[in-house]
Amino acid sequence: MDNYAEYMIRHHKTAADKVKSALYVLAALVLSAVFAYLPILLHSQITVMVCLLCVVAVWYGCWMLLRRQNVEYEYVFVNGELDVDVIYAKSTRKNLVSVRMRDITFCARRDDERFDRQYSNVPAHLYLISAVSDAPGAKVYYADFMYNAERTRLLFEPSDEILEMMKKYNPKNIHTPEEEN
């Protein structure tokens, strides 16, 4: 029987995300004002249409950038392999990483005091993949492994079901809070 589980989380907007959104709108307003006054300065009929198209393009681009900030992460576990995908605006999917459980050298909850030393011991040239919601109180785990010949750390928020399946495939290196000291 196949071991299969999937879990999806939505990225919560942080203050930085909200500032980015405000800057996108502000930039669109400024560019729209520039394109609105450009035909007056140039005194040309053709520039009116071109500037109108530019204003429409600016607002379309702003809308696309704002939509792209709607981010979800999907974790799919199938028979010892974890796939982590990012979904932008509920329409564009990109695979962040696929990792086999046997390749994980260490995995634990980020705020577990027993593993503070392992979490803070960051190897040189570490490639970091963050697939977390940034929600307060989220149960964030980290997994260290080699990916494309690079030391990699994945930050993620798996469900209890995915954690149990991960533990079955690599019980020595996957640590859960329920374990005894």
C-alpha positions as CSV (number, residue, x, y, z in Angstrom):
1,M,0.0,0.0,0.0
2,D,1.3,3.4,-0.9
3,N,2.0,6.0,1.8
4,Y,0.4,9.2,0.6
5,A,-0.4,12.5,2.3
6,E,-0.7,16.1,1.2
7,Y,-1.0,19.3,3.1
8,M,-1.3,22.9,2.1
9,I,-0.7,26.1,3.9
10,R,-1.2,29.7,3.0
11,H,1.5,32.3,3.5
12,H,0.3,35.0,5.8
13,K,1.1,38.5,4.7
14,T,3.8,40.2,6.9
15,A,4.3,43.9,7.4
16,A,7.0,43.8,4.7
17,D,4.5,42.2,2.2
18,K,2.0,45.0,3.0
19,V,4.6,47.7,2.5
20,K,5.5,46.1,-0.9
21,S,1.9,46.2,-1.9
22,A,1.6,49.8,-0.9
23,L,4.8,50.6,-2.9
24,Y,3.4,48.8,-6.0
25,V,0.2,50.9,-5.9
26,L,2.2,54.1,-5.2
27,A,4.5,53.4,-8.2
28,A,1.5,52.8,-10.4
29,L,-0.1,56.1,-9.3
30,V,3.1,58.0,-10.0
31,L,3.6,56.4,-13.4
32,S,0.0,57.0,-14.3
33,A,0.4,60.7,-13.5
34,V,3.5,60.9,-15.6
35,F,1.8,59.2,-18.6
36,A,-1.3,61.5,-18.1
37,Y,0.8,64.7,-18.3
38,L,3.1,63.5,-21.1
39,P,0.6,64.3,-24.0
40,I,0.1,67.8,-22.6
41,L,3.8,68.4,-22.7
42,L,4.3,66.9,-26.1
43,H,1.2,68.4,-27.8
44,S,0.6,65.3,-29.9
45,Q,-2.6,63.3,-30.7
46,I,-0.7,60.0,-31.1
47,T,0.9,60.3,-27.7
48,V,-2.5,60.4,-26.1
49,M,-3.3,56.9,-27.2
50,V,0.2,55.6,-26.5
51,C,0.1,57.1,-23.0
52,L,-3.4,55.6,-22.4
53,L,-2.1,52.2,-23.3
54,C,0.9,52.7,-21.0
55,V,-1.4,53.6,-18.1
56,V,-3.4,50.4,-18.7
57,A,-0.2,48.4,-18.9
58,V,1.1,49.9,-15.6
59,W,-2.1,49.0,-13.8
60,Y,-2.2,45.6,-15.2
61,G,1.4,45.0,-14.1
62,C,0.5,46.3,-10.6
63,W,-2.5,44.0,-10.4
64,M,-0.3,41.0,-11.5
65,L,2.4,41.9,-8.8
66,L,-0.3,42.2,-6.1
67,R,-1.9,38.8,-7.2
68,R,1.6,37.1,-7.1
69,Q,1.8,38.0,-3.4
70,N,-0.9,35.4,-2.7
71,V,1.3,32.4,-2.0
72,E,0.4,28.9,-0.9
73,Y,2.8,26.0,-0.2
74,E,1.8,22.4,-0.8
75,Y,3.6,19.4,0.7
76,V,3.0,16.0,-1.0
77,F,4.5,12.9,0.6
78,V,4.5,9.7,-1.6
79,N,6.4,6.6,-0.6
80,G,9.4,8.2,1.1
81,E,9.7,11.3,-1.0
82,L,8.5,14.8,0.0
83,D,7.7,17.3,-2.8
84,V,7.3,20.9,-1.8
85,D,5.6,23.2,-4.3
86,V,4.8,26.9,-4.2
87,I,1.6,28.2,-5.8
88,Y,1.3,31.8,-6.8
89,A,-2.1,33.5,-7.1
90,K,-3.8,30.0,-7.2
91,S,-2.7,29.6,-10.7
92,T,1.1,29.2,-11.1
93,R,2.8,26.2,-9.6
94,K,6.5,25.8,-9.1
95,N,8.3,22.8,-7.6
96,L,10.7,24.1,-4.9
97,V,12.3,20.8,-3.9
98,S,11.8,17.0,-4.0
99,V,13.7,15.2,-1.3
100,R,13.9,11.5,-0.4
101,M,13.6,10.7,3.3
102,R,16.8,8.7,3.3
103,D,18.8,11.8,2.1
104,I,17.7,13.8,5.2
105,T,20.6,14.1,7.6
106,F,18.7,15.9,10.3
107,C,15.1,17.0,10.8
108,A,13.5,18.6,13.9
109,R,11.2,21.3,15.1
110,R,12.9,24.7,14.9
111,D,11.9,25.7,18.5
112,D,12.7,22.3,20.1
113,E,15.3,23.2,22.8
114,R,16.9,19.7,22.5
115,F,18.2,20.6,19.0
116,D,19.2,24.2,19.4
117,R,22.8,23.4,18.7
118,Q,22.0,21.6,15.4
119,Y,19.7,24.4,14.2
120,S,22.2,27.2,15.0
121,N,25.1,25.2,13.6
122,V,24.7,26.5,10.0
123,P,27.2,25.0,7.6
124,A,29.1,27.2,5.1
125,H,27.3,27.9,1.8
126,L,23.9,26.7,3.0
127,Y,21.1,26.9,0.5
128,L,17.9,27.8,2.4
129,I,14.4,26.9,1.1
130,S,11.6,28.5,3.1
131,A,8.1,27.2,2.6
132,V,6.4,28.5,5.8
133,S,3.3,30.5,6.5
134,D,5.0,33.1,8.8
135,A,1.9,32.8,11.0
136,P,2.5,33.4,14.7
137,G,2.7,30.1,16.6
138,A,3.3,28.0,13.5
139,K,5.0,24.6,14.1
140,V,8.1,25.1,11.8
141,Y,10.4,22.2,11.1
142,Y,13.8,22.2,9.4
143,A,15.3,19.4,7.4
144,D,19.0,19.3,6.4
145,F,20.0,17.4,3.3
146,M,22.2,17.5,0.2
147,Y,20.3,18.8,-2.9
148,N,22.1,19.3,-6.3
149,A,25.4,18.8,-4.6
150,E,24.7,21.7,-2.1
151,R,24.0,21.6,1.6
152,T,20.3,22.5,1.8
153,R,18.0,23.4,4.7
154,L,14.2,23.3,4.2
155,L,12.0,25.2,6.5
156,F,8.4,23.8,6.4
157,E,5.3,23.2,8.4
158,P,4.2,19.5,7.8
159,S,1.0,18.0,9.2
160,D,1.2,15.3,11.9
161,E,0.3,12.7,9.2
162,I,3.3,13.7,7.0
163,L,5.6,13.7,10.0
164,E,4.6,10.2,11.0
165,M,5.2,8.9,7.5
166,M,8.6,10.7,7.3
167,K,9.6,9.1,10.6
168,K,8.7,5.6,9.2
169,Y,11.2,6.1,6.4
170,N,14.1,7.7,8.4
171,P,13.5,7.1,12.1
172,K,17.1,7.9,13.1
173,N,17.3,11.4,11.7
174,I,13.7,12.7,11.9
175,H,12.9,14.0,15.4
176,T,9.4,14.8,16.7
177,P,8.5,16.6,19.9
178,E,6.8,13.5,21.2
179,E,10.1,11.6,21.5
180,E,11.7,10.9,24.8
181,N,15.0,12.6,25.6
